[in-house]
Amino acid sequence: MGATLNAMAEAFLTKLEDTFPDLEVDHYPDDPAKYQLKHAKGAVLITMVDRKFKPGQATDGTGQVNEPVFQVTYVTRSLISKKQNPGAYDLLDTGRDALTKLEFDLSNASITREFFIDIKPGGVWMFAQNWTHTDYFD
């Protein structure tokens, strides 16, 4: 059997914690509408947003390939890096570089999309990346 969603999310979190030791790194909150950036420098949040399944590879339906999509959201007070505050652009570049090295059983993580989400009150920038990899259920 392939990795569980929890195991995959933890692999992303561990890589991101190693990459961004000075930021809050966590799962996306249960109530995203009420999320407020409390960390002085920024946050990196992760959640699973989609999962695509391919038909079973064996006649008994086992051996099904699937591709979970995890969203990594970067939250920061600056668009461009300034003194102590990392900028959104630098976070995106650093995260992309680190996560392309994240290995799973059958493949490395690969980025499928990078996009602007919102500007929250107080000038809090939110950008995201979608990441996937091939997994396998037996």
C-alpha positions in Angstrom: 0.0 0.0 0.0 1.2 3.5 -0.7 1.8 6.2 1.9 -1.2 7.6 3.8 -2.2 11.2 3.3 -1.0 11.9 6.9 2.4 10.4 6.1 2.7 12.4 2.9 1.6 15.6 4.6 4.2 15.0 7.4 6.9 14.5 4.7 6.0 17.9 3.3 6.0 19.5 6.8 9.3 18.0 7.8 11.0 19.3 4.6 9.4 22.7 5.0 10.4 22.9 8.7 14.0 22.1 7.7 13.8 24.8 5.0 12.1 27.5 7.0 13.3 27.2 10.6 12.5 30.8 11.4 8.8 30.6 10.2 5.7 28.9 11.5 5.2 25.7 9.6 2.0 23.8 10.1 -1.1 22.2 8.6 -3.7 24.6 7.3 -6.1 25.6 10.2 -9.5 24.0 10.6 -11.2 27.3 10.1 -9.2 29.1 7.3 -11.5 32.1 7.2 -10.5 33.0 10.8 -6.7 32.5 10.2 -4.5 35.4 11.3 -0.8 35.5 10.9 0.6 35.8 14.4 4.2 34.9 13.7 6.5 37.9 13.3 8.1 36.7 10.1 5.6 34.5 8.3 4.1 31.1 8.0 4.0 28.1 5.6 0.8 26.1 5.7 -0.1 22.8 4.0 -3.2 21.0 3.0 -4.3 18.3 0.6 -6.6 19.9 -2.1 -7.2 17.2 -4.7 -6.4 13.6 -5.5 -6.6 12.0 -8.9 -7.1 8.3 -9.4 -6.2 6.1 -12.4 -7.9 2.8 -13.1 -6.7 -0.3 -11.3 -3.7 -1.9 -12.9 -4.7 -5.5 -12.1 -7.9 -7.4 -13.0 -8.9 -7.5 -9.4 -8.8 -3.7 -9.2 -5.6 -3.6 -7.0 -2.6 -1.7 -7.9 -4.3 1.7 -8.4 -2.1 4.7 -9.1 -3.2 8.0 -7.6 -1.8 11.5 -7.5 -2.6 13.6 -4.4 -2.2 17.3 -4.7 -0.9 19.2 -1.7 -1.2 23.0 -1.5 1.6 24.8 0.3 0.6 28.4 1.2 3.2 31.0 2.0 2.0 33.9 4.3 4.2 36.9 4.8 4.1 40.6 5.6 6.2 41.6 2.6 6.1 41.0 -1.1 9.8 41.7 -1.5 12.3 40.6 1.3 13.1 43.5 3.7 15.6 43.3 6.6 14.0 40.7 8.9 10.9 39.9 6.9 11.1 37.3 4.1 9.3 38.4 1.0 6.7 36.2 -0.8 8.8 35.9 -3.9 11.8 34.6 -2.0 9.6 32.2 0.0 8.2 30.8 -3.3 11.6 30.3 -4.8 13.1 28.8 -1.7 10.1 26.5 -1.2 10.1 25.4 -4.8 13.9 24.6 -4.7 13.5 22.5 -1.5 10.3 20.6 -2.4 11.6 19.5 -5.8 14.1 17.4 -3.8 11.4 15.8 -1.7 11.4 12.1 -2.5 8.6 9.6 -2.1 8.5 5.8 -2.9 7.8 6.1 -6.7 8.6 9.8 -7.5 9.8 13.1 -6.3 7.3 15.9 -5.6 6.7 18.1 -8.6 5.1 21.5 -8.8 2.0 21.9 -10.9 0.9 25.5 -10.1 2.1 28.6 -8.3 -0.4 31.4 -7.7 -1.5 34.5 -5.7 -4.3 33.9 -3.2 -5.0 37.2 -1.4 -3.8 40.2 0.5 -5.2 40.1 4.0 -5.8 43.1 6.3 -2.5 44.7 7.5 -0.7 43.9 4.3 -0.3 40.1 4.7 0.5 38.5 1.4 -0.7 34.9 0.6 0.7 32.9 -2.3 0.5 29.1 -2.9 2.1 26.3 -4.8 0.4 23.0 -5.7 2.5 19.9 -5.5 1.9 16.3 -6.6 3.6 13.0 -6.9 2.7 9.5 -8.1 1.6 7.1 -5.4 0.4 3.5 -5.6 -2.3 1.5 -3.7 -2.2 -2.3 -3.7 
